[in-house]
Amino acid sequence: MGFAEDFFQEEIYAPFEEEHNVNIVVDIGNNAERLNRIRQGTATIDVIYLSDYYAQQGIEEGYLPN
């Protein structure tokens, strides 16, 4: 993850995981790699963060809700 990884783990992910009894798996990579995993059907994703450009591609291709 890089920038502020420890902060996010301690202050955001860990409390959320404990409160909701879930495990957060952070799958890093650039926008194209993340969108391609959706296109290929090789990932189960609940939440994804993409730049506007790649999000729009995913929407237009029917992989992301509008």
PQR file with spaces between the fields and no chain letter, atoms N, CA, C, O and H, PARSE charges and radii, in Angstrom:
ATOM       1  N    MET     1       0.834   -1.182    0.000 -0.4000 1.5000
ATOM       2  CA   MET     1       0.000    0.000    0.000 -0.0000 2.0000
ATOM       3  C    MET     1       0.878    1.243    0.000  0.5500 1.7000
ATOM       4  O    MET     1       0.537    2.223   -0.662 -0.5500 1.4000
ATOM       5  N    GLY     2       1.975    1.238    0.707 -0.4000 1.5000
ATOM       6  CA   GLY     2       2.884    2.360    0.668 -0.0000 2.0000
ATOM       7  C    GLY     2       2.542    3.426    1.674  0.5500 1.7000
ATOM       8  O    GLY     2       2.672    3.222    2.881 -0.5500 1.4000
ATOM       9  H    GLY     2       2.252    0.442    1.245  0.4000 1.0000
ATOM      10  N    PHE     3       2.106    4.557    1.179 -0.4000 1.5000
ATOM      11  CA   PHE     3       1.867    5.742    1.993 -0.0000 2.0000
ATOM      12  C    PHE     3       0.930    5.471    3.166  0.5500 1.7000
ATOM      13  O    PHE     3      -0.217    5.069    2.976 -0.5500 1.4000
ATOM      14  H    PHE     3       2.000    4.723    0.199  0.4000 1.0000
ATOM      15  N    ALA     4       1.425    5.693    4.366 -0.4000 1.5000
ATOM      16  CA   ALA     4       0.627    5.616    5.600 -0.0000 2.0000
ATOM      17  C    ALA     4       0.005    4.234    5.830  0.5500 1.7000
ATOM      18  O    ALA     4      -1.064    4.133    6.431 -0.5500 1.4000
ATOM      19  H    ALA     4       2.357    6.020    4.520  0.4000 1.0000
ATOM      20  N    GLU     5       0.651    3.191    5.366 -0.4000 1.5000
ATOM      21  CA   GLU     5       0.101    1.840    5.505 -0.0000 2.0000
ATOM      22  C    GLU     5      -0.163    1.472    6.965  0.5500 1.7000
ATOM      23  O    GLU     5      -1.224    0.940    7.289 -0.5500 1.4000
ATOM      24  H    GLU     5       1.519    3.273    4.877  0.4000 1.0000
ATOM      25  N    ASP     6       0.789    1.752    7.838 -0.4000 1.5000
ATOM      26  CA   ASP     6       0.606    1.439    9.262 -0.0000 2.0000
ATOM      27  C    ASP     6      -0.560    2.204    9.858  0.5500 1.7000
ATOM      28  O    ASP     6      -1.337    1.650   10.636 -0.5500 1.4000
ATOM      29  H    ASP     6       1.652    2.184    7.576  0.4000 1.0000
ATOM      30  N    PHE     7      -0.688    3.464    9.500 -0.4000 1.5000
ATOM      31  CA   PHE     7      -1.791    4.277   10.005 -0.0000 2.0000
ATOM      32  C    PHE     7      -3.133    3.669    9.618  0.5500 1.7000
ATOM      33  O    PHE     7      -4.005    3.483   10.467 -0.5500 1.4000
ATOM      34  H    PHE     7      -0.057    3.914    8.868  0.4000 1.0000
ATOM      35  N    PHE     8      -3.295    3.362    8.337 -0.4000 1.5000
ATOM      36  CA   PHE     8      -4.562    2.807    7.877 -0.0000 2.0000
ATOM      37  C    PHE     8      -4.869    1.481    8.564  0.5500 1.7000
ATOM      38  O    PHE     8      -6.013    1.237    8.948 -0.5500 1.4000
ATOM      39  H    PHE     8      -2.587    3.514    7.647  0.4000 1.0000
ATOM      40  N    GLN     9      -3.872    0.629    8.721 -0.4000 1.5000
ATOM      41  CA   GLN     9      -4.087   -0.668    9.367 -0.0000 2.0000
ATOM      42  C    GLN     9      -4.539   -0.487   10.805  0.5500 1.7000
ATOM      43  O    GLN     9      -5.507   -1.113   11.235 -0.5500 1.4000
ATOM      44  H    GLN     9      -2.942    0.828    8.409  0.4000 1.0000
ATOM      45  N    GLU    10      -3.853    0.355   11.546 -0.4000 1.5000
ATOM      46  CA   GLU    10      -4.149    0.520   12.972 -0.0000 2.0000
ATOM      47  C    GLU    10      -5.405    1.345   13.243  0.5500 1.7000
ATOM      48  O    GLU    10      -6.194    1.013   14.127 -0.5500 1.4000
ATOM      49  H    GLU    10      -3.066    0.864   11.197  0.4000 1.0000
ATOM      50  N    GLU    11      -5.582    2.410   12.485 -0.4000 1.5000
ATOM      51  CA   GLU    11      -6.642    3.364   12.796 -0.0000 2.0000
ATOM      52  C    GLU    11      -7.951    3.128   12.050  0.5500 1.7000
ATOM      53  O    GLU    11      -9.007    3.576   12.496 -0.5500 1.4000
ATOM      54  H    GLU    11      -4.941    2.679   11.766  0.4000 1.0000
ATOM      55  N    ILE    12      -7.890    2.442   10.938 -0.4000 1.5000
ATOM      56  CA   ILE    12      -9.105    2.279   10.131 -0.0000 2.0000
ATOM      57  C    ILE    12      -9.477    0.812    9.967  0.5500 1.7000
ATOM      58  O    ILE    12     -10.575    0.402   10.345 -0.5500 1.4000
ATOM      59  H    ILE    12      -7.032    2.078   10.576  0.4000 1.0000
ATOM      60  N    TYR    13      -8.565    0.019    9.404 -0.4000 1.5000
ATOM      61  CA   TYR    13      -8.897   -1.372    9.090 -0.0000 2.0000
ATOM      62  C    TYR    13      -9.153   -2.206   10.340  0.5500 1.7000
ATOM      63  O    TYR    13     -10.184   -2.873   10.433 -0.5500 1.4000
ATOM      64  H    TYR    13      -7.673    0.353    9.098  0.4000 1.0000
ATOM      65  N    ALA    14      -8.249   -2.179   11.285 -0.4000 1.5000
ATOM      66  CA   ALA    14      -8.397   -3.023   12.481 -0.0000 2.0000
ATOM      67  C    ALA    14      -9.694   -2.732   13.242  0.5500 1.7000
ATOM      68  O    ALA    14     -10.416   -3.673   13.571 -0.5500 1.4000
ATOM      69  H    ALA    14      -7.412   -1.636   11.210  0.4000 1.0000
ATOM      70  N    PRO    15     -10.017   -1.463   13.534 -0.5600 1.5000
ATOM      71  CA   PRO    15     -11.290   -1.213   14.227  0.2800 2.0000
ATOM      72  C    PRO    15     -12.508   -1.649   13.418  0.5500 1.7000
ATOM      73  O    PRO    15     -13.469   -2.176   13.979 -0.5500 1.4000
ATOM      74  N    PHE    16     -12.471   -1.433   12.104 -0.4000 1.5000
ATOM      75  CA   PHE    16     -13.592   -1.829   11.250 -0.0000 2.0000
ATOM      76  C    PHE    16     -13.741   -3.350   11.253  0.5500 1.7000
ATOM      77  O    PHE    16     -14.851   -3.868   11.372 -0.5500 1.4000
ATOM      78  H    PHE    16     -11.690   -1.005   11.649  0.4000 1.0000
ATOM      79  N    GLU    17     -12.621   -4.064   11.121 -0.4000 1.5000
ATOM      80  CA   GLU    17     -12.659   -5.528   11.130 -0.0000 2.0000
ATOM      81  C    GLU    17     -13.245   -6.057   12.428  0.5500 1.7000
ATOM      82  O    GLU    17     -14.071   -6.970   12.420 -0.5500 1.4000
ATOM      83  H    GLU    17     -11.719   -3.644   11.024  0.4000 1.0000
ATOM      84  N    GLU    18     -12.814   -5.480   13.539 -0.4000 1.5000
ATOM      85  CA   GLU    18     -13.306   -5.942   14.842 -0.0000 2.0000
ATOM      86  C    GLU    18     -14.791   -5.651   15.003  0.5500 1.7000
ATOM      87  O    GLU    18     -15.545   -6.512   15.457 -0.5500 1.4000
ATOM      88  H    GLU    18     -12.144   -4.738   13.545  0.4000 1.0000
ATOM      89  N    GLU    19     -15.213   -4.462   14.641 -0.4000 1.5000
ATOM      90  CA   GLU    19     -16.614   -4.075   14.818 -0.0000 2.0000
ATOM      91  C    GLU    19     -17.558   -4.880   13.939  0.5500 1.7000
ATOM      92  O    GLU    19     -18.680   -5.183   14.348 -0.5500 1.4000
ATOM      93  H    GLU    19     -14.601   -3.763   14.272  0.4000 1.0000
ATOM      94  N    HIS    20     -17.112   -5.232   12.731 -0.4000 1.5000
ATOM      95  CA   HIS    20     -18.000   -5.900   11.770 -0.0000 2.0000
ATOM      96  C    HIS    20     -17.666   -7.376   11.540  0.5500 1.7000
ATOM      97  O    HIS    20     -18.280   -8.036   10.702 -0.5500 1.4000
ATOM      98  H    HIS    20     -16.201   -4.986   12.400  0.4000 1.0000
ATOM      99  N    ASN    21     -16.686   -7.885   12.296 -0.4000 1.5000
ATOM     100  CA   ASN    21     -16.293   -9.295   12.213 -0.0000 2.0000
ATOM     101  C    ASN    21     -15.977   -9.708   10.769  0.5500 1.7000
ATOM     102  O    ASN    21     -16.499  -10.700   10.261 -0.5500 1.4000
ATOM     103  H    ASN    21     -16.188   -7.349   12.977  0.4000 1.0000
ATOM     104  N    VAL    22     -15.113   -8.924   10.129 -0.4000 1.5000
ATOM     105  CA   VAL    22     -14.677   -9.188    8.756 -0.0000 2.0000
ATOM     106  C    VAL    22     -13.163   -9.067    8.674  0.5500 1.7000
ATOM     107  O    VAL    22     -12.520   -8.555    9.590 -0.5500 1.4000
ATOM     108  H    VAL    22     -14.689   -8.118   10.542  0.4000 1.0000
ATOM     109  N    ASN    23     -12.609   -9.535    7.585 -0.4000 1.5000
ATOM     110  CA   ASN    23     -11.193   -9.356    7.308 -0.0000 2.0000
ATOM     111  C    ASN    23     -11.054   -8.511    6.054  0.5500 1.7000
ATOM     112  O    ASN    23     -11.628   -8.831    5.012 -0.5500 1.4000
ATOM     113  H    ASN    23     -13.131   -9.951    6.840  0.4000 1.0000
ATOM     114  N    ILE    24     -10.295   -7.442    6.157 -0.4000 1.5000
ATOM     115  CA   ILE    24     -10.042   -6.581    5.009 -0.0000 2.0000
ATOM     116  C    ILE    24      -8.784   -7.074    4.322  0.5500 1.7000
ATOM     117  O    ILE    24      -7.742   -7.242    4.954 -0.5500 1.4000
ATOM     118  H    ILE    24      -9.829   -7.182    7.003  0.4000 1.0000
ATOM     119  N    VAL    25      -8.890   -7.302    3.028 -0.4000 1.5000
ATOM     120  CA   VAL    25      -7.740   -7.682    2.203 -0.0000 2.0000
ATOM     121  C    VAL    25      -7.505   -6.532    1.236  0.5500 1.7000
ATOM     122  O    VAL    25      -8.353   -6.224    0.398 -0.5500 1.4000
ATOM     123  H    VAL    25      -9.737   -7.165    2.515  0.4000 1.0000
ATOM     124  N    VAL    26      -6.354   -5.910    1.361 -0.4000 1.5000
ATOM     125  CA   VAL    26      -6.020   -4.792    0.488 -0.0000 2.0000
ATOM     126  C    VAL    26      -5.253   -5.345   -0.697  0.5500 1.7000
ATOM     127  O    VAL    26      -4.181   -5.930   -0.542 -0.5500 1.4000
ATOM     128  H    VAL    26      -5.665   -6.160    2.042  0.4000 1.0000
ATOM     129  N    ASP    27      -5.803   -5.158   -1.865 -0.4000 1.5000
ATOM     130  CA   ASP    27      -5.196   -5.642   -3.099 -0.0000 2.0000
ATOM     131  C    ASP    27      -4.669   -4.437   -3.847  0.5500 1.7000
ATOM     132  O    ASP    27      -5.430   -3.692   -4.464 -0.5500 1.4000
ATOM     133  H    ASP    27      -6.674   -4.682   -1.991  0.4000 1.0000
ATOM     134  N    ILE    28      -3.367   -4.251   -3.790 -0.4000 1.5000
ATOM     135  CA   ILE    28      -2.776   -3.062   -4.386 -0.0000 2.0000
ATOM     136  C    ILE    28      -2.480   -3.277   -5.857  0.5500 1.7000
ATOM     137  O    ILE    28      -2.614   -4.387   -6.371 -0.5500 1.4000
ATOM     138  H    ILE    28      -2.748   -4.856   -3.289  0.4000 1.0000
ATOM     139  N    GLY    29      -2.089   -2.244   -6.512 -0.4000 1.5000
ATOM     140  CA   GLY    29      -1.791   -2.265   -7.937 -0.0000 2.0000
ATOM     141  C    GLY    29      -2.311   -0.985   -8.546  0.5500 1.7000
ATOM     142  O    GLY    29      -2.977   -0.191   -7.882 -0.5500 1.4000
ATOM     143  H    GLY    29      -1.980   -1.342   -6.095  0.4000 1.0000
ATOM     144  N    ASN    30      -2.007   -0.791   -9.798 -0.4000 1.5000
ATOM     145  CA   ASN    30      -2.488    0.434  -10.419 -0.0000 2.0000
ATOM     146  C    ASN    30      -3.930    0.250  -10.897  0.5500 1.7000
ATOM     147  O    ASN    30      -4.486   -0.845  -10.824 -0.5500 1.4000
ATOM     148  H    ASN    30      -1.465   -1.435  -10.338  0.4000 1.0000
ATOM     149  N    ASN    31      -4.512    1.322  -11.377 -0.4000 1.5000
ATOM     150  CA   ASN    31      -5.912    1.295  -11.804 -0.0000 2.0000
ATOM     151  C    ASN    31      -6.176    0.227  -12.856  0.5500 1.7000
ATOM     152  O    ASN    31      -7.154   -0.516  -12.762 -0.5500 1.4000
ATOM     153  H    ASN    31      -4.060    2.212  -11.436  0.4000 1.0000
ATOM     154  N    ALA    32      -5.307    0.149  -13.856 -0.4000 1.5000
ATOM     155  CA   ALA    32      -5.501   -0.818  -14.943 -0.0000 2.0000
ATOM     156  C    ALA    32      -5.464   -2.244  -14.409  0.5500 1.7000
ATOM     157  O    ALA    32      -6.271   -3.073  -14.828 -0.5500 1.4000
ATOM     158  H    ALA    32      -4.514    0.752  -13.933  0.4000 1.0000
ATOM     159  N    GLU    33      -4.555   -2.546  -13.502 -0.4000 1.5000
ATOM     160  CA   GLU    33      -4.465   -3.898  -12.936 -0.0000 2.0000
ATOM     161  C    GLU    33      -5.716   -4.252  -12.152  0.5500 1.7000
ATOM     162  O    GLU    33      -6.238   -5.361  -12.276 -0.5500 1.4000
ATOM     163  H    GLU    33      -3.899   -1.872  -13.161  0.4000 1.0000
ATOM     164  N    ARG    34      -6.201   -3.313  -11.344 -0.4000 1.5000
ATOM     165  CA   ARG    34      -7.397   -3.594  -10.546 -0.0000 2.0000
ATOM     166  C    ARG    34      -8.616   -3.802  -11.442  0.5500 1.7000
ATOM     167  O    ARG    34      -9.393   -4.730  -11.218 -0.5500 1.4000
ATOM     168  H    ARG    34      -5.777   -2.413  -11.244  0.4000 1.0000
ATOM     169  N    LEU    35      -8.792   -2.956  -12.446 -0.4000 1.5000
ATOM     170  CA   LEU    35      -9.928   -3.107  -13.351 -0.0000 2.0000
ATOM     171  C    LEU    35      -9.810   -4.397  -14.158  0.5500 1.7000
ATOM     172  O    LEU    35     -10.818   -5.059  -14.403 -0.5500 1.4000
ATOM     173  H    LEU    35      -8.161   -2.202  -12.628  0.4000 1.0000
ATOM     174  N    ASN    36      -8.622   -4.760  -14.568 -0.4000 1.5000
ATOM     175  CA   ASN    36      -8.439   -6.000  -15.323 -0.0000 2.0000
ATOM     176  C    ASN    36      -8.795   -7.231  -14.509  0.5500 1.7000
ATOM     177  O    ASN    36      -9.299   -8.203  -15.073 -0.5500 1.4000
ATOM     178  H    ASN    36      -7.803   -4.222  -14.368  0.4000 1.0000
ATOM     179  N    ARG    37      -8.551   -7.228  -13.194 -0.4000 1.5000
ATOM     180  CA   ARG    37      -8.942   -8.365  -12.360 -0.0000 2.0000
ATOM     181  C    ARG    37     -10.461   -8.526  -12.355  0.5500 1.7000
ATOM     182  O    ARG    37     -10.969   -9.646  -12.303 -0.5500 1.4000
ATOM     183  H    ARG    37      -8.142   -6.439  -12.736  0.4000 1.0000
ATOM     184  N    ILE    38     -11.181   -7.411  -12.408 -0.4000 1.5000
ATOM     185  CA   ILE    38     -12.646   -7.490  -12.507 -0.0000 2.0000
ATOM     186  C    ILE    38     -13.036   -8.020  -13.883  0.5500 1.7000
ATOM     187  O    ILE    38     -13.890   -8.901  -13.988 -0.5500 1.4000
ATOM     188  H    ILE    38     -10.768   -6.501  -12.450  0.4000 1.0000
ATOM     189  N    ARG    39     -12.428   -7.499  -14.919 -0.4000 1.5000
ATOM     190  CA   ARG    39     -12.738   -7.948  -16.281 -0.0000 2.0000
ATOM     191  C    ARG    39     -12.500   -9.443  -16.451  0.5500 1.7000
ATOM     192  O    ARG    39     -13.286  -10.125  -17.109 -0.5500 1.4000
ATOM     193  H    ARG    39     -11.735   -6.784  -14.833  0.4000 1.0000
ATOM     194  N    GLN    40     -11.437   -9.950  -15.870 -0.4000 1.5000
ATOM     195  CA   GLN    40     -11.072  -11.359  -16.012 -0.0000 2.0000
ATOM     196  C    GLN    40     -11.881  -12.264  -15.102  0.5500 1.7000
ATOM     197  O    GLN    40     -11.876  -13.483  -15.273 -0.5500 1.4000
ATOM     198  H    GLN    40     -10.799   -9.396  -15.335  0.4000 1.0000
ATOM     199  N    GLY    41     -12.574  -11.681  -14.140 -0.4000 1.5000
ATOM     200  CA   GLY    41     -13.351  -12.480  -13.201 -0.0000 2.0000
ATOM     201  C    GLY    41     -12.484  -13.247  -12.226  0.5500 1.7000
ATOM     202  O    GLY    41     -12.904  -14.271  -11.688 -0.5500 1.4000
ATOM     203  H    GLY    41     -12.579  -10.691  -14.001  0.4000 1.0000
ATOM     204  N    THR    42     -11.267  -12.756  -11.992 -0.4000 1.5000
ATOM     205  CA   THR    42     -10.339  -13.473  -11.107 -0.0000 2.0000
ATOM     206  C    THR    42     -10.336  -12.927   -9.693  0.5500 1.7000
ATOM     207  O    THR    42      -9.512  -13.342   -8.878 -0.5500 1.4000
ATOM     208  H    THR    42     -10.926  -11.923  -12.429  0.4000 1.0000
ATOM     209  N    ALA    43     -11.237  -12.006   -9.383 -0.4000 1.5000
ATOM     210  CA   ALA    43     -11.239  -11.408   -8.052 -0.0000 2.0000
ATOM     211  C    ALA    43     -12.671  -11.225   -7.565  0.5500 1.7000
ATOM     212  O    ALA    43     -13.579  -10.929   -8.341 -0.5500 1.4000
ATOM     213  H    ALA    43     -11.906  -11.669  -10.046  0.4000 1.0000
ATOM     214  N    THR    44     -12.846  -11.406   -6.277 -0.4000 1.5000
ATOM     215  CA   THR    44     -14.101  -11.073   -5.630 -0.0000 2.0000
ATOM     216  C    THR    44     -13.852   -9.768   -4.895  0.5500 1.7000
ATOM     217  O    THR    44     -13.050   -9.714   -3.962 -0.5500 1.4000
ATOM     218  H    THR    44     -12.108  -11.646   -5.646  0.4000 1.0000
ATOM     219  N    ILE    45     -14.537   -8.722   -5.315 -0.4000 1.5000
ATOM     220  CA   ILE    45     -14.272   -7.391   -4.785 -0.0000 2.0000
ATOM     221  C    ILE    45     -15.558   -6.794   -4.247  0.5500 1.7000
ATOM     222  O    ILE    45     -16.582   -6.770   -4.930 -0.5500 1.4000
ATOM     223  H    ILE    45     -15.189   -8.765   -6.072  0.4000 1.0000
ATOM     224  N    ASP    46     -15.493   -6.309   -3.010 -0.4000 1.5000
ATOM     225  CA   ASP    46     -16.636   -5.620   -2.412 -0.0000 2.0000
ATOM     226  C    ASP    46     -16.516   -4.111   -2.584  0.5500 1.7000
ATOM     227  O    ASP    46     -17.514   -3.417   -2.779 -0.5500 1.4000
ATOM     228  H    ASP    46     -14.661   -6.328   -2.455  0.4000 1.0000
ATOM     229  N    VAL    47     -15.285   -3.612   -2.510 -0.4000 1.5000
ATOM     230  CA   VAL    47     -15.034   -2.175   -2.636 -0.0000 2.0000
ATOM     231  C    VAL    47     -13.798   -1.997   -3.507  0.5500 1.7000
ATOM     232  O    VAL    47     -12.794   -2.682   -3.312 -0.5500 1.4000
ATOM     233  H    VAL    47     -14.475   -4.175   -2.351  0.4000 1.0000
ATOM     234  N    ILE    48     -13.867   -1.086   -4.461 -0.4000 1.5000
ATOM     235  CA   ILE    48     -12.716   -0.799   -5.306 -0.0000 2.0000
ATOM     236  C    ILE    48     -12.596    0.708   -5.450  0.5500 1.7000
ATOM     237  O    ILE    48     -13.594    1.422   -5.536 -0.5500 1.4000
ATOM     238  H    ILE    48     -14.683   -0.529   -4.620  0.4000 1.0000
ATOM     239  N    TYR    49     -11.365    1.174   -5.475 -0.4000 1.5000
ATOM     240  CA   TYR    49     -11.094    2.592   -5.685 -0.0000 2.0000
ATOM     241  C    TYR    49     -10.354    2.727   -7.000  0.5500 1.7000
ATOM     242  O    TYR    49      -9.267    2.176   -7.175 -0.5500 1.4000
ATOM     243  H    TYR    49     -10.554    0.594   -5.405  0.4000 1.0000
ATOM     244  N    LEU    50     -10.950    3.461   -7.919 -0.4000 1.5000
ATOM     245  CA   LEU    50     -10.354    3.695   -9.231 -0.0000 2.0000
ATOM     246  C    LEU    50     -10.408    5.187   -9.545  0.5500 1.7000
ATOM     247  O    LEU    50     -11.258    5.912   -9.028 -0.5500 1.4000
ATOM     248  H    LEU    50     -11.833    3.909   -7.776  0.4000 1.0000
ATOM     249  N    SER    51      -9.491    5.633  -10.397 -0.4000 1.5000
ATOM     250  CA   SER    51      -9.568    7.008  -10.881 -0.0000 2.0000
ATOM     251  C    SER    51     -10.830    7.147  -11.731  0.5500 1.7000
ATOM     252  O    SER    51     -11.414    6.152  -12.162 -0.5500 1.4000
ATOM     253  H    SER    51      -8.800    5.044  -10.817  0.4000 1.0000
ATOM     254  N    ASP    52     -11.235    8.374  -11.963 -0.4000 1.5000
ATOM     255  CA   ASP    52     -12.451    8.619  -12.750 -0.0000 2.0000
ATOM     256  C    ASP    52     -12.394    7.935  -14.111  0.5500 1.7000
ATOM     257  O    ASP    52     -13.381    7.349  -14.554 -0.5500 1.4000
ATOM     258  H    ASP    52     -10.760    9.182  -11.614  0.4000 1.0000
ATOM     259  N    TYR    53     -11.255    8.008  -14.766 -0.4000 1.5000
ATOM     260  CA   TYR    53     -11.096    7.439  -16.108 -0.0000 2.0000
ATOM     261  C    TYR    53     -11.381    5.939  -16.112  0.5500 1.7000
ATOM     262  O    TYR    53     -12.154    5.456  -16.940 -0.5500 1.4000
ATOM     263  H    TYR    53     -10.453    8.485  -14.406  0.4000 1.0000
ATOM     264  N    TYR    54     -10.759    5.201  -15.191 -0.4000 1.5000
ATOM     265  CA   TYR    54     -10.943    3.751  -15.148 -0.0000 2.0000
ATOM     266  C    TYR    54     -12.315    3.367  -14.601  0.5500 1.7000
ATOM     267  O    TYR    54     -12.891    2.364  -15.023 -0.5500 1.4000
ATOM     268  H    TYR    54     -10.131    5.593  -14.519  0.4000 1.0000
ATOM     269  N    ALA    55     -12.834    4.145  -13.681 -0.4000 1.5000
ATOM     270  CA   ALA    55     -14.184    3.876  -13.190 -0.0000 2.0000
ATOM     271  C    ALA    55     -15.192    4.012  -14.331  0.5500 1.7000
ATOM     272  O    ALA    55     -16.100    3.191  -14.463 -0.5500 1.4000
ATOM     273  H    ALA    55     -12.366    4.960  -13.339  0.4000 1.0000
ATOM     274  N    GLN    56     -15.031    5.039  -15.144 -0.4000 1.5000
ATOM     275  CA   GLN    56     -15.941    5.229  -16.281 -0.0000 2.0000
ATOM     276  C    GLN    56     -15.830    4.074  -17.265  0.5500 1.7000
ATOM     277  O    GLN    56     -16.841    3.624  -17.805 -0.5500 1.4000
ATOM     278  H    GLN    56     -14.293    5.705  -15.037  0.4000 1.0000
ATOM     279  N    GLN    57     -14.621    3.590  -17.506 -0.4000 1.5000
ATOM     280  CA   GLN    57     -14.456    2.427  -18.380 -0.0000 2.0000
ATOM     281  C    GLN    57     -15.216    1.229  -17.821  0.5500 1.7000
ATOM     282  O    GLN    57     -15.930    0.542  -18.552 -0.5500 1.4000
ATOM     283  H    GLN    57     -13.800    3.955  -17.068  0.4000 1.0000
ATOM     284  N    GLY    58     -15.060    0.982  -16.524 -0.4000 1.5000
ATOM     285  CA   GLY    58     -15.748   -0.137  -15.890 -0.0000 2.0000
ATOM     286  C    GLY    58     -17.252   -0.019  -15.978  0.5500 1.7000
ATOM     287  O    GLY    58     -17.949   -1.016  -16.166 -0.5500 1.4000
ATOM     288  H    GLY    58     -14.480    1.540  -15.930  0.4000 1.0000
ATOM     289  N    ILE    59     -17.758    1.199  -15.844 -0.4000 1.5000
ATOM     290  CA   ILE    59     -19.198    1.434  -15.963 -0.0000 2.0000
ATOM     291  C    ILE    59     -19.659    1.176  -17.397  0.5500 1.7000
ATOM     292  O    ILE    59     -20.639    0.465  -17.621 -0.5500 1.4000
ATOM     293  H    ILE    59     -17.192    2.009  -15.691  0.4000 1.0000
ATOM     294  N    GLU    60     -18.953    1.751  -18.358 -0.4000 1.5000
ATOM     295  CA   GLU    60     -19.338    1.600  -19.764 -0.0000 2.0000
ATOM     296  C    GLU    60     -19.272    0.140  -20.229  0.5500 1.7000
ATOM     297  O    GLU    60     -20.038   -0.264  -21.104 -0.5500 1.4000
ATOM     298  H    GLU    60     -18.157    2.328  -18.175  0.4000 1.0000
ATOM     299  N    GLU    61     -18.373   -0.642  -19.656 -0.4000 1.5000
ATOM     300  CA   GLU    61     -18.229   -2.047  -20.029 -0.0000 2.0000
ATOM     301  C    GLU    61     -19.187   -2.953  -19.234  0.5500 1.7000
ATOM     302  O    GLU    61     -19.252   -4.156  -19.483 -0.5500 1.4000
ATOM     303  H    GLU    61     -17.751   -0.314  -18.946  0.4000 1.0000
ATOM     304  N    GLY    62     -19.919   -2.377  -18.292 -0.4000 1.5000
ATOM     305  CA   GLY    62     -20.883   -3.148  -17.529 -0.0000 2.0000
ATOM     306  C    GLY    62     -20.322   -3.886  -16.331  0.5500 1.7000
ATOM     307  O    GLY    62     -21.007   -4.738  -15.765 -0.5500 1.4000
ATOM     308  H    GLY    62     -19.866   -1.399  -18.090  0.4000 1.0000
ATOM     309  N    TYR    63     -19.104   -3.587  -15.931 -0.4000 1.5000
ATOM     310  CA   TYR    63     -18.504   -4.251  -14.770 -0.0000 2.0000
ATOM     311  C    TYR    63     -18.784   -3.554  -13.469  0.5500 1.7000
ATOM     312  O    TYR    63     -18.689   -4.166  -12.405 -0.5500 1.4000
ATOM     313  H    TYR    63     -18.548   -2.895  -16.391  0.4000 1.0000
ATOM     314  N    LEU    64     -19.130   -2.279  -13.530 -0.4000 1.5000
ATOM     315  CA   LEU    64     -19.406   -1.494  -12.327 -0.0000 2.0000
ATOM     316  C    LEU    64     -20.785   -0.858  -12.451  0.5500 1.7000
ATOM     317  O    LEU    64     -21.215   -0.502  -13.548 -0.5500 1.4000
ATOM     318  H    LEU    64     -19.207   -1.782  -14.394  0.4000 1.0000
ATOM     319  N    PRO    65     -21.469   -0.719  -11.332 -0.5600 1.5000
ATOM     320  CA   PRO    65     -22.793   -0.073  -11.403  0.2800 2.0000
ATOM     321  C    PRO    65     -22.655    1.404  -11.730  0.5500 1.7000
ATOM     322  O    PRO    65     -21.641    2.033  -11.428 -0.5500 1.4000
ATOM     323  N    ASN    66     -23.657    1.924  -12.330 -0.4000 1.5000
ATOM     324  CA   ASN    66     -23.677    3.333  -12.709 -0.0000 2.0000
ATOM     325  C    ASN    66     -24.123    4.193  -11.582  0.5500 1.7000
ATOM     326  O    ASN    66     -24.198    5.413  -11.728 -0.5500 1.4000
ATOM     327  H    ASN    66     -24.481    1.413  -12.575  0.4000 1.0000
